[in-house]
Amino acid sequence: MMTSSENAAPTETEGERITFADLGLAPEVLRAVTDVGYETPSAIQAATIPTLLEGADVVGLAQTGTGKTAAFALPILSRITPGQGVPQALVLAPTRELALQVCEAFESYAAHLPDVHLLPVYGGQAYGQQLSALRRGVDIVVGTPGRIMDHLKRGSLDLTEIKYLVLDEADEMLKMGFAEDVETILADTPQGKQVALFSATMPAQIRRISQQYLNDPREIKIAGKTQTSSTITQRYNVVSYTQKLDALTRILEVEDFDAMIVFTRTRGDSEQVAEKLRARGYSAAAINGDIPQAQRERTVQSLKDGKLDILVATDVAARGLDVERISHVLNYDLPIDTESYVHRIGRTGRAGRTGDAISFVTPREQRLLKAIEKATKQPLTQMPLPQIDEVNATRLSRFDDAITAALGETRRIDGFRDIIAHYVRHHDVPETDVAAALAVVAQGDTPLLLTEEDDRKFERDRKQAARFLEDSGSGRGDRPAREDRGPRQKRDDLRMYRIEVGRRQNVQPGQIIGAIANEGGLTRDDFGRIQVRDDFSLVELPAKLSAETVARLEDTHIGGKAIRLREDNGPSPRGKGFDDRGGRGGRGGYDRDDRGGRGGYDRDDRGGRGGYGGGRDDRGSRGGYGGGRDDRGGRGGYDRDDRGGRGGYDRGGRGGYDRGGRDDRGGRGGYDRGSRDDRGGRGGYDGGRDSGADRADGKRKPRW
């Protein structure tokens, strides 16, 4: 039975506010909290800490950025007995970034507990370092489910003495396909442990897990009117894709920001945007799954230290990144789902601080903008693109500041003063002209001020922005007119890979995405089409996967079996389907780009009730069909070159397949590809040159 309590965030009007000293924390932990600078607990902390100190299980529902980490870290540190030699607390997090962030928080809160040893365990880090720390003995382990499972299978991680287990961002873990791993870990730890589950949402699967593995948990729900923090100002700018970089530059020139995260949808875009910002004089760096973990950690540290001002990132950084300097989040590309938007902008305005979130919205993304507003229960304010006079005023102000700063360097000024005076005497030129000429030299070929010509390229975007406001006012924005999107473009930045797990291991596409994304540092946008076969699966991944990433993924396990990732050397996909590599089509197929029936199918295919195969060389069974352009599946399914019987595939006989010679006869339901004199049996198909009915115009049907 789950008891529930709702808590609203404390307000200044309350007579006496709760402090951390009132929550019953251990003195050493309380000292560390004071050193960090915390004064009053957040709503989730005030409600959760006393409950966990009592020893009760907890289900905490609160949005990101509300202080959930301290809500479970402080009670664990207050109750733990260090020096046991085996882990006593285990914290599961969906991504390596969040795992590192949680571990850093534990370290800061354990500053006065020198005997407490912590270890982050995540994919992408060498096993040797983790194994050495585990042999020495640790008290608290913070890790991702995939790497924790790997250590359990190796026998290097002992969970028999676990007293405290935390599931942080549980909804995201399940979304990434870690449900089976999480349940295995919950089942393999002692029954008497205390469990805390934190999630932004409460889907049915999380509620089932809480009922099955938690002991009479108390549900603590932080009431809020919105999913996003009220301290974050949310704005959007209507801009076409080709003008995004120039629009970003204008915003950077006008906005007063300390540090900013710019989110892109793909890793290639993150590198490109960061490079172009550096070329325009900004201190920017990219962070994505292709960048080694050590370099990513150094980049984040540079952002914290003030050596870096702009971080261009994919969603790999959307979880767990907490840098106080971040005042702005800019969505260069809108995320594909509203939850990602909430987590992205949650990187600013954390722990009561104010923040700004700006999103670029292309004219075709109006419906997505409405979905975000509906999900967050907050309207986004349209911000006009900075005008020429605003940008020029900012540039002139910075130019004045640069002159003032240079005049302060008296020693260097004295050295140049004689040179300028000498030039003026010998060339009879006013000093102001000489100063202007030096400004031209310093400025180079880039004009200091913008002109009307620079503004014309945004005329169309401004018209679209005005139309957005009109649609919003008339109520038509929720349902824009349907437009012809044309054929879906094939992505040329992906390559087909094969992994050695399939339906026999009960693998689902979500598990594949979760495991590969976590261990390889990928995001959902890095995945193309996925097909789950009987004994293996095909996955489209970025073509430029680094050798280090591939090496890490080779040892990744799904459902207890190594996936042994490698490039697939079979026939390349045609159209939007897949070529069969020997398995049968079934219900397990999944294609992100296709729209399917009960099992999924290519738009131009005609298929059976099951899943799909998907190529010209597929052999379909009763459960699948080939996905080539001209394939037509019956109950058993076949493609252009392969024809299956009702029951399967055979070299002859009833329900079989026969490439046959001239006098072969196909059996019932069979297919005879024979030559001119072959005859198909009942229900068969004759692929000979002279077969087929005449058309209405008297001409024969073409063979295809």
Buried (B, 14 or more C-beta within 10 A) or exposed (E): EEEEEEBEBBEEEEEEEBBBEBBEBBEBBBBBBEEEEBEEBBBBBBBBBBBBBEEBBBBBBBBBBBBBBBBBBBBBBBBBEBEEBBBBBBBBBBBBBBBBBBBBBBBEBBBBBEEBBBBBBBBBBEBEEBBEBBEEBBBBBBBBBBBBBBBBEEEBBBBEEBBBBBBBBBBBBBBBBBBBBBBBBBEEBEEEBBBBBBBBEBEEBBBEBBEEBBEEBBBBBBEBEBBBBEBBBBBBBBBBEEBBBBBBBBBBBBBEBEBBBBBBBBBBBBBBBBEBBBEBEBBBBBBBBBBEBEEBBBBBEBBBEEEBBBBBBBBBBBBBBBBEBBBBBBBBBBBEBBBBBBBBBBBBBBBEBEBBBBBBBBBEBBEBBBBBBEBBEBBBEBBEBBBBEBBBBBBEEEBEEEEEEEEEEEEEEEEEEEEBEEBBEEEEEEEEEBEEEEEEEEEEEEEBEBEEEBBEEBEBBBEBBEBBEEBBEEEEBEEBEEEEEEEEEEEEBBBBBBBBBBBEBEBBBBBBBBBBBBBBBBBBBBBBBBBBBBEBBBBBBBEEBBEEBBEBBBBBBBBEBBBBBEEBEBBEBBBBBBBBBEBBBBBBBBBEBBEBEEBBBBBEBEBBBBBBBBBBBBBBBBBBBBBBBEBBBBBBBBBBBBBBBBBBBBEBEBBBBBEBEEEBBBBBBBBBBBBEEBBBBEBBBBBBEEBBEEEEEEEEEEEE
